[in-house]
Amino acid sequence: MRRSLSKIEIIRKKDDIDRIFKAGKTYSCLGMRLIGIDNSLGFDRIIVIPAKHYGRAVDRNLLRRRAKEIFRNYQKRHAYQDQSTEITKDYVLIVYPGKVSSFSLLESNFTELLDRFNGK
């Protein structure tokens, strides 16, 4: 059983990130913003970006690990039976300092944004 996102499920190229910022749809809630766009890769991808002055590197890396774990569990819970008709997406999650302090708050806000984006 997979315990983390694979390397191909994490967006790393600047061109991909710029494309998402330029043409993606945006949803916001307290302390975070989700930007997403359809892709044709057959799997969802994500990048987590803490806003400027988020805190120490330890805090930023903890936030990234937690958000990726929430995203991985969200994918597992909402997996569709027919993968051929599923539209896959690229996501950018921006988290602002001071608003998201606990894992449960991050999880509830992030899953709410993903549900709103996916129309659930």
Phi and psi in radians as a Rosetta constraint file:
Dihedral C 1 N 2 CA 2 C 2 CIRCULARHARMONIC -1.269 0.35
Dihedral N 2 CA 2 C 2 N 3 CIRCULARHARMONIC 2.343 0.35
Dihedral C 2 N 3 CA 3 C 3 CIRCULARHARMONIC -1.936 0.35
Dihedral N 3 CA 3 C 3 N 4 CIRCULARHARMONIC 0.031 0.35
Dihedral C 3 N 4 CA 4 C 4 CIRCULARHARMONIC -2.721 0.35
Dihedral N 4 CA 4 C 4 N 5 CIRCULARHARMONIC 2.992 0.35
Dihedral C 4 N 5 CA 5 C 5 CIRCULARHARMONIC -1.255 0.35
Dihedral N 5 CA 5 C 5 N 6 CIRCULARHARMONIC 2.523 0.35
Dihedral C 5 N 6 CA 6 C 6 CIRCULARHARMONIC -1.375 0.35
Dihedral N 6 CA 6 C 6 N 7 CIRCULARHARMONIC 2.914 0.35
Dihedral C 6 N 7 CA 7 C 7 CIRCULARHARMONIC -1.092 0.35
Dihedral N 7 CA 7 C 7 N 8 CIRCULARHARMONIC -0.555 0.35
Dihedral C 7 N 8 CA 8 C 8 CIRCULARHARMONIC -1.329 0.35
Dihedral N 8 CA 8 C 8 N 9 CIRCULARHARMONIC -0.248 0.35
Dihedral C 8 N 9 CA 9 C 9 CIRCULARHARMONIC -1.555 0.35
Dihedral N 9 CA 9 C 9 N 10 CIRCULARHARMONIC 0.027 0.35
Dihedral C 9 N 10 CA 10 C 10 CIRCULARHARMONIC -1.973 0.35
Dihedral N 10 CA 10 C 10 N 11 CIRCULARHARMONIC 2.215 0.35
Dihedral C 10 N 11 CA 11 C 11 CIRCULARHARMONIC -1.364 0.35
Dihedral N 11 CA 11 C 11 N 12 CIRCULARHARMONIC 2.259 0.35
Dihedral C 11 N 12 CA 12 C 12 CIRCULARHARMONIC -2.207 0.35
Dihedral N 12 CA 12 C 12 N 13 CIRCULARHARMONIC -0.425 0.35
Dihedral C 12 N 13 CA 13 C 13 CIRCULARHARMONIC -1.436 0.35
Dihedral N 13 CA 13 C 13 N 14 CIRCULARHARMONIC 2.400 0.35
Dihedral C 13 N 14 CA 14 C 14 CIRCULARHARMONIC -1.091 0.35
Dihedral N 14 CA 14 C 14 N 15 CIRCULARHARMONIC -0.630 0.35
Dihedral C 14 N 15 CA 15 C 15 CIRCULARHARMONIC -1.080 0.35
Dihedral N 15 CA 15 C 15 N 16 CIRCULARHARMONIC -0.715 0.35
Dihedral C 15 N 16 CA 16 C 16 CIRCULARHARMONIC -1.144 0.35
Dihedral N 16 CA 16 C 16 N 17 CIRCULARHARMONIC -0.738 0.35
Dihedral C 16 N 17 CA 17 C 17 CIRCULARHARMONIC -1.133 0.35
Dihedral N 17 CA 17 C 17 N 18 CIRCULARHARMONIC -0.772 0.35
Dihedral C 17 N 18 CA 18 C 18 CIRCULARHARMONIC -1.084 0.35
Dihedral N 18 CA 18 C 18 N 19 CIRCULARHARMONIC -0.672 0.35
Dihedral C 18 N 19 CA 19 C 19 CIRCULARHARMONIC -1.099 0.35
Dihedral N 19 CA 19 C 19 N 20 CIRCULARHARMONIC -0.707 0.35
Dihedral C 19 N 20 CA 20 C 20 CIRCULARHARMONIC -1.162 0.35
Dihedral N 20 CA 20 C 20 N 21 CIRCULARHARMONIC -0.789 0.35
Dihedral C 20 N 21 CA 21 C 21 CIRCULARHARMONIC -1.114 0.35
Dihedral N 21 CA 21 C 21 N 22 CIRCULARHARMONIC -0.627 0.35
Dihedral C 21 N 22 CA 22 C 22 CIRCULARHARMONIC -1.315 0.35
Dihedral N 22 CA 22 C 22 N 23 CIRCULARHARMONIC -0.764 0.35
Dihedral C 22 N 23 CA 23 C 23 CIRCULARHARMONIC -2.036 0.35
Dihedral N 23 CA 23 C 23 N 24 CIRCULARHARMONIC 0.036 0.35
Dihedral C 23 N 24 CA 24 C 24 CIRCULARHARMONIC -1.436 0.35
Dihedral N 24 CA 24 C 24 N 25 CIRCULARHARMONIC 2.813 0.35
Dihedral C 24 N 25 CA 25 C 25 CIRCULARHARMONIC -1.555 0.35
Dihedral N 25 CA 25 C 25 N 26 CIRCULARHARMONIC 2.527 0.35
Dihedral C 25 N 26 CA 26 C 26 CIRCULARHARMONIC -2.041 0.35
Dihedral N 26 CA 26 C 26 N 27 CIRCULARHARMONIC 2.364 0.35
Dihedral C 26 N 27 CA 27 C 27 CIRCULARHARMONIC -2.264 0.35
Dihedral N 27 CA 27 C 27 N 28 CIRCULARHARMONIC 2.472 0.35
Dihedral C 27 N 28 CA 28 C 28 CIRCULARHARMONIC -2.284 0.35
Dihedral N 28 CA 28 C 28 N 29 CIRCULARHARMONIC 2.697 0.35
Dihedral C 28 N 29 CA 29 C 29 CIRCULARHARMONIC -2.624 0.35
Dihedral N 29 CA 29 C 29 N 30 CIRCULARHARMONIC -3.045 0.35
Dihedral C 29 N 30 CA 30 C 30 CIRCULARHARMONIC -1.027 0.35
Dihedral N 30 CA 30 C 30 N 31 CIRCULARHARMONIC 1.951 0.35
Dihedral C 30 N 31 CA 31 C 31 CIRCULARHARMONIC 1.517 0.35
Dihedral N 31 CA 31 C 31 N 32 CIRCULARHARMONIC -0.026 0.35
Dihedral C 31 N 32 CA 32 C 32 CIRCULARHARMONIC -2.701 0.35
Dihedral N 32 CA 32 C 32 N 33 CIRCULARHARMONIC 2.803 0.35
Dihedral C 32 N 33 CA 33 C 33 CIRCULARHARMONIC -2.415 0.35
Dihedral N 33 CA 33 C 33 N 34 CIRCULARHARMONIC 2.373 0.35
Dihedral C 33 N 34 CA 34 C 34 CIRCULARHARMONIC -2.021 0.35
Dihedral N 34 CA 34 C 34 N 35 CIRCULARHARMONIC 2.226 0.35
Dihedral C 34 N 35 CA 35 C 35 CIRCULARHARMONIC -2.089 0.35
Dihedral N 35 CA 35 C 35 N 36 CIRCULARHARMONIC 2.313 0.35
Dihedral C 35 N 36 CA 36 C 36 CIRCULARHARMONIC -2.502 0.35
Dihedral N 36 CA 36 C 36 N 37 CIRCULARHARMONIC 2.749 0.35
Dihedral C 36 N 37 CA 37 C 37 CIRCULARHARMONIC -2.655 0.35
Dihedral N 37 CA 37 C 37 N 38 CIRCULARHARMONIC 2.642 0.35
Dihedral C 37 N 38 CA 38 C 38 CIRCULARHARMONIC -1.215 0.35
Dihedral N 38 CA 38 C 38 N 39 CIRCULARHARMONIC 2.581 0.35
Dihedral C 38 N 39 CA 39 C 39 CIRCULARHARMONIC -2.274 0.35
Dihedral N 39 CA 39 C 39 N 40 CIRCULARHARMONIC 2.969 0.35
Dihedral C 39 N 40 CA 40 C 40 CIRCULARHARMONIC -2.038 0.35
Dihedral N 40 CA 40 C 40 N 41 CIRCULARHARMONIC 0.507 0.35
Dihedral C 40 N 41 CA 41 C 41 CIRCULARHARMONIC -1.553 0.35
Dihedral N 41 CA 41 C 41 N 42 CIRCULARHARMONIC -0.364 0.35
Dihedral C 41 N 42 CA 42 C 42 CIRCULARHARMONIC 1.647 0.35
Dihedral N 42 CA 42 C 42 N 43 CIRCULARHARMONIC -0.010 0.35
Dihedral C 42 N 43 CA 43 C 43 CIRCULARHARMONIC -2.613 0.35
Dihedral N 43 CA 43 C 43 N 44 CIRCULARHARMONIC 2.691 0.35
Dihedral C 43 N 44 CA 44 C 44 CIRCULARHARMONIC -1.413 0.35
Dihedral N 44 CA 44 C 44 N 45 CIRCULARHARMONIC 2.610 0.35
Dihedral C 44 N 45 CA 45 C 45 CIRCULARHARMONIC -2.301 0.35
Dihedral N 45 CA 45 C 45 N 46 CIRCULARHARMONIC 2.741 0.35
Dihedral C 45 N 46 CA 46 C 46 CIRCULARHARMONIC -2.566 0.35
Dihedral N 46 CA 46 C 46 N 47 CIRCULARHARMONIC 2.690 0.35
Dihedral C 46 N 47 CA 47 C 47 CIRCULARHARMONIC -2.409 0.35
Dihedral N 47 CA 47 C 47 N 48 CIRCULARHARMONIC 2.414 0.35
Dihedral C 47 N 48 CA 48 C 48 CIRCULARHARMONIC -1.905 0.35
Dihedral N 48 CA 48 C 48 N 49 CIRCULARHARMONIC 2.171 0.35
Dihedral C 48 N 49 CA 49 C 49 CIRCULARHARMONIC -2.124 0.35
Dihedral N 49 CA 49 C 49 N 50 CIRCULARHARMONIC 1.914 0.35
Dihedral C 49 N 50 CA 50 C 50 CIRCULARHARMONIC -1.257 0.35
Dihedral N 50 CA 50 C 50 N 51 CIRCULARHARMONIC 2.414 0.35
Dihedral C 50 N 51 CA 51 C 51 CIRCULARHARMONIC -1.149 0.35
Dihedral N 51 CA 51 C 51 N 52 CIRCULARHARMONIC 2.898 0.35
Dihedral C 51 N 52 CA 52 C 52 CIRCULARHARMONIC -0.985 0.35
Dihedral N 52 CA 52 C 52 N 53 CIRCULARHARMONIC 2.545 0.35
Dihedral C 52 N 53 CA 53 C 53 CIRCULARHARMONIC 1.093 0.35
Dihedral N 53 CA 53 C 53 N 54 CIRCULARHARMONIC 0.600 0.35
Dihedral C 53 N 54 CA 54 C 54 CIRCULARHARMONIC -1.209 0.35
Dihedral N 54 CA 54 C 54 N 55 CIRCULARHARMONIC -0.574 0.35
Dihedral C 54 N 55 CA 55 C 55 CIRCULARHARMONIC 2.590 0.35
Dihedral N 55 CA 55 C 55 N 56 CIRCULARHARMONIC -2.740 0.35
Dihedral C 55 N 56 CA 56 C 56 CIRCULARHARMONIC -1.280 0.35
Dihedral N 56 CA 56 C 56 N 57 CIRCULARHARMONIC 2.867 0.35
Dihedral C 56 N 57 CA 57 C 57 CIRCULARHARMONIC -1.052 0.35
Dihedral N 57 CA 57 C 57 N 58 CIRCULARHARMONIC -0.601 0.35
Dihedral C 57 N 58 CA 58 C 58 CIRCULARHARMONIC -1.064 0.35
Dihedral N 58 CA 58 C 58 N 59 CIRCULARHARMONIC -0.755 0.35
Dihedral C 58 N 59 CA 59 C 59 CIRCULARHARMONIC -1.173 0.35
Dihedral N 59 CA 59 C 59 N 60 CIRCULARHARMONIC -0.724 0.35
Dihedral C 59 N 60 CA 60 C 60 CIRCULARHARMONIC -1.131 0.35
Dihedral N 60 CA 60 C 60 N 61 CIRCULARHARMONIC -0.749 0.35
Dihedral C 60 N 61 CA 61 C 61 CIRCULARHARMONIC -1.194 0.35
Dihedral N 61 CA 61 C 61 N 62 CIRCULARHARMONIC -0.640 0.35
Dihedral C 61 N 62 CA 62 C 62 CIRCULARHARMONIC -1.101 0.35
Dihedral N 62 CA 62 C 62 N 63 CIRCULARHARMONIC -0.746 0.35
Dihedral C 62 N 63 CA 63 C 63 CIRCULARHARMONIC -1.052 0.35
Dihedral N 63 CA 63 C 63 N 64 CIRCULARHARMONIC -0.789 0.35
Dihedral C 63 N 64 CA 64 C 64 CIRCULARHARMONIC -1.076 0.35
Dihedral N 64 CA 64 C 64 N 65 CIRCULARHARMONIC -0.792 0.35
Dihedral C 64 N 65 CA 65 C 65 CIRCULARHARMONIC -1.096 0.35
Dihedral N 65 CA 65 C 65 N 66 CIRCULARHARMONIC -0.756 0.35
Dihedral C 65 N 66 CA 66 C 66 CIRCULARHARMONIC -1.131 0.35
Dihedral N 66 CA 66 C 66 N 67 CIRCULARHARMONIC -0.782 0.35
Dihedral C 66 N 67 CA 67 C 67 CIRCULARHARMONIC -1.137 0.35
Dihedral N 67 CA 67 C 67 N 68 CIRCULARHARMONIC -0.684 0.35
Dihedral C 67 N 68 CA 68 C 68 CIRCULARHARMONIC -1.159 0.35
Dihedral N 68 CA 68 C 68 N 69 CIRCULARHARMONIC -0.638 0.35
Dihedral C 68 N 69 CA 69 C 69 CIRCULARHARMONIC -1.177 0.35
Dihedral N 69 CA 69 C 69 N 70 CIRCULARHARMONIC -0.723 0.35
Dihedral C 69 N 70 CA 70 C 70 CIRCULARHARMONIC -1.079 0.35
Dihedral N 70 CA 70 C 70 N 71 CIRCULARHARMONIC -0.761 0.35
Dihedral C 70 N 71 CA 71 C 71 CIRCULARHARMONIC -1.097 0.35
Dihedral N 71 CA 71 C 71 N 72 CIRCULARHARMONIC -0.743 0.35
Dihedral C 71 N 72 CA 72 C 72 CIRCULARHARMONIC -1.091 0.35
Dihedral N 72 CA 72 C 72 N 73 CIRCULARHARMONIC -0.769 0.35
Dihedral C 72 N 73 CA 73 C 73 CIRCULARHARMONIC -1.192 0.35
Dihedral N 73 CA 73 C 73 N 74 CIRCULARHARMONIC -0.621 0.35
Dihedral C 73 N 74 CA 74 C 74 CIRCULARHARMONIC -1.097 0.35
Dihedral N 74 CA 74 C 74 N 75 CIRCULARHARMONIC -0.759 0.35
Dihedral C 74 N 75 CA 75 C 75 CIRCULARHARMONIC -1.070 0.35
Dihedral N 75 CA 75 C 75 N 76 CIRCULARHARMONIC -0.733 0.35
Dihedral C 75 N 76 CA 76 C 76 CIRCULARHARMONIC -1.165 0.35
Dihedral N 76 CA 76 C 76 N 77 CIRCULARHARMONIC -0.696 0.35
Dihedral C 76 N 77 CA 77 C 77 CIRCULARHARMONIC -1.231 0.35
Dihedral N 77 CA 77 C 77 N 78 CIRCULARHARMONIC -0.588 0.35
Dihedral C 77 N 78 CA 78 C 78 CIRCULARHARMONIC -1.895 0.35
Dihedral N 78 CA 78 C 78 N 79 CIRCULARHARMONIC 0.492 0.35
Dihedral C 78 N 79 CA 79 C 79 CIRCULARHARMONIC -1.204 0.35
Dihedral N 79 CA 79 C 79 N 80 CIRCULARHARMONIC 2.386 0.35
Dihedral C 79 N 80 CA 80 C 80 CIRCULARHARMONIC -1.608 0.35
Dihedral N 80 CA 80 C 80 N 81 CIRCULARHARMONIC 2.665 0.35
Dihedral C 80 N 81 CA 81 C 81 CIRCULARHARMONIC -1.244 0.35
Dihedral N 81 CA 81 C 81 N 82 CIRCULARHARMONIC -0.712 0.35
Dihedral C 81 N 82 CA 82 C 82 CIRCULARHARMONIC -1.767 0.35
Dihedral N 82 CA 82 C 82 N 83 CIRCULARHARMONIC 1.727 0.35
Dihedral C 82 N 83 CA 83 C 83 CIRCULARHARMONIC -1.276 0.35
Dihedral N 83 CA 83 C 83 N 84 CIRCULARHARMONIC -0.346 0.35
Dihedral C 83 N 84 CA 84 C 84 CIRCULARHARMONIC -1.243 0.35
Dihedral N 84 CA 84 C 84 N 85 CIRCULARHARMONIC -0.489 0.35
Dihedral C 84 N 85 CA 85 C 85 CIRCULARHARMONIC -1.697 0.35
Dihedral N 85 CA 85 C 85 N 86 CIRCULARHARMONIC -0.066 0.35
Dihedral C 85 N 86 CA 86 C 86 CIRCULARHARMONIC -1.285 0.35
Dihedral N 86 CA 86 C 86 N 87 CIRCULARHARMONIC 2.353 0.35
Dihedral C 86 N 87 CA 87 C 87 CIRCULARHARMONIC -1.616 0.35
Dihedral N 87 CA 87 C 87 N 88 CIRCULARHARMONIC 2.186 0.35
Dihedral C 87 N 88 CA 88 C 88 CIRCULARHARMONIC -1.653 0.35
Dihedral N 88 CA 88 C 88 N 89 CIRCULARHARMONIC 2.733 0.35
Dihedral C 88 N 89 CA 89 C 89 CIRCULARHARMONIC -2.390 0.35
Dihedral N 89 CA 89 C 89 N 90 CIRCULARHARMONIC 2.771 0.35
Dihedral C 89 N 90 CA 90 C 90 CIRCULARHARMONIC -1.892 0.35
Dihedral N 90 CA 90 C 90 N 91 CIRCULARHARMONIC 2.363 0.35
Dihedral C 90 N 91 CA 91 C 91 CIRCULARHARMONIC -2.167 0.35
Dihedral N 91 CA 91 C 91 N 92 CIRCULARHARMONIC 2.537 0.35
Dihedral C 91 N 92 CA 92 C 92 CIRCULARHARMONIC -2.120 0.35
Dihedral N 92 CA 92 C 92 N 93 CIRCULARHARMONIC 2.154 0.35
Dihedral C 92 N 93 CA 93 C 93 CIRCULARHARMONIC -1.906 0.35
Dihedral N 93 CA 93 C 93 N 94 CIRCULARHARMONIC 2.094 0.35
Dihedral C 93 N 94 CA 94 C 94 CIRCULARHARMONIC -1.893 0.35
Dihedral N 94 CA 94 C 94 N 95 CIRCULARHARMONIC 2.202 0.35
Dihedral C 94 N 95 CA 95 C 95 CIRCULARHARMONIC -2.036 0.35
Dihedral N 95 CA 95 C 95 N 96 CIRCULARHARMONIC 2.301 0.35
Dihedral C 95 N 96 CA 96 C 96 CIRCULARHARMONIC -1.697 0.35
Dihedral N 96 CA 96 C 96 N 97 CIRCULARHARMONIC 2.590 0.35
Dihedral C 96 N 97 CA 97 C 97 CIRCULARHARMONIC -1.225 0.35
Dihedral N 97 CA 97 C 97 N 98 CIRCULARHARMONIC 2.557 0.35
Dihedral C 97 N 98 CA 98 C 98 CIRCULARHARMONIC 1.457 0.35
Dihedral N 98 CA 98 C 98 N 99 CIRCULARHARMONIC -0.193 0.35
Dihedral C 98 N 99 CA 99 C 99 CIRCULARHARMONIC -1.734 0.35
Dihedral N 99 CA 99 C 99 N 100 CIRCULARHARMONIC -0.539 0.35
Dihedral C 99 N 100 CA 100 C 100 CIRCULARHARMONIC -2.026 0.35
Dihedral N 100 CA 100 C 100 N 101 CIRCULARHARMONIC 1.851 0.35
Dihedral C 100 N 101 CA 101 C 101 CIRCULARHARMONIC -1.892 0.35
Dihedral N 101 CA 101 C 101 N 102 CIRCULARHARMONIC -0.478 0.35
Dihedral C 101 N 102 CA 102 C 102 CIRCULARHARMONIC -2.081 0.35
Dihedral N 102 CA 102 C 102 N 103 CIRCULARHARMONIC 2.826 0.35
Dihedral C 102 N 103 CA 103 C 103 CIRCULARHARMONIC -1.120 0.35
Dihedral N 103 CA 103 C 103 N 104 CIRCULARHARMONIC -0.707 0.35
Dihedral C 103 N 104 CA 104 C 104 CIRCULARHARMONIC -1.152 0.35
Dihedral N 104 CA 104 C 104 N 105 CIRCULARHARMONIC -0.668 0.35
Dihedral C 104 N 105 CA 105 C 105 CIRCULARHARMONIC -1.184 0.35
Dihedral N 105 CA 105 C 105 N 106 CIRCULARHARMONIC -0.740 0.35
Dihedral C 105 N 106 CA 106 C 106 CIRCULARHARMONIC -1.064 0.35
Dihedral N 106 CA 106 C 106 N 107 CIRCULARHARMONIC -0.772 0.35
Dihedral C 106 N 107 CA 107 C 107 CIRCULARHARMONIC -1.122 0.35
Dihedral N 107 CA 107 C 107 N 108 CIRCULARHARMONIC -0.795 0.35
Dihedral C 107 N 108 CA 108 C 108 CIRCULARHARMONIC -1.152 0.35
Dihedral N 108 CA 108 C 108 N 109 CIRCULARHARMONIC -0.752 0.35
Dihedral C 108 N 109 CA 109 C 109 CIRCULARHARMONIC -1.184 0.35
Dihedral N 109 CA 109 C 109 N 110 CIRCULARHARMONIC -0.753 0.35
Dihedral C 109 N 110 CA 110 C 110 CIRCULARHARMONIC -1.175 0.35
Dihedral N 110 CA 110 C 110 N 111 CIRCULARHARMONIC -0.775 0.35
Dihedral C 110 N 111 CA 111 C 111 CIRCULARHARMONIC -1.173 0.35
Dihedral N 111 CA 111 C 111 N 112 CIRCULARHARMONIC -0.578 0.35
Dihedral C 111 N 112 CA 112 C 112 CIRCULARHARMONIC -1.094 0.35
Dihedral N 112 CA 112 C 112 N 113 CIRCULARHARMONIC -0.769 0.35
Dihedral C 112 N 113 CA 113 C 113 CIRCULARHARMONIC -1.116 0.35
Dihedral N 113 CA 113 C 113 N 114 CIRCULARHARMONIC -0.751 0.35
Dihedral C 113 N 114 CA 114 C 114 CIRCULARHARMONIC -1.111 0.35
Dihedral N 114 CA 114 C 114 N 115 CIRCULARHARMONIC -0.705 0.35
Dihedral C 114 N 115 CA 115 C 115 CIRCULARHARMONIC -1.116 0.35
Dihedral N 115 CA 115 C 115 N 116 CIRCULARHARMONIC -0.765 0.35
Dihedral C 115 N 116 CA 116 C 116 CIRCULARHARMONIC -1.100 0.35
Dihedral N 116 CA 116 C 116 N 117 CIRCULARHARMONIC -0.707 0.35
Dihedral C 116 N 117 CA 117 C 117 CIRCULARHARMONIC -1.172 0.35
Dihedral N 117 CA 117 C 117 N 118 CIRCULARHARMONIC -0.675 0.35
Dihedral C 117 N 118 CA 118 C 118 CIRCULARHARMONIC -1.549 0.35
Dihedral N 118 CA 118 C 118 N 119 CIRCULARHARMONIC 0.042 0.35
Dihedral C 118 N 119 CA 119 C 119 CIRCULARHARMONIC 1.284 0.35
Dihedral N 119 CA 119 C 119 N 120 CIRCULARHARMONIC 0.588 0.35
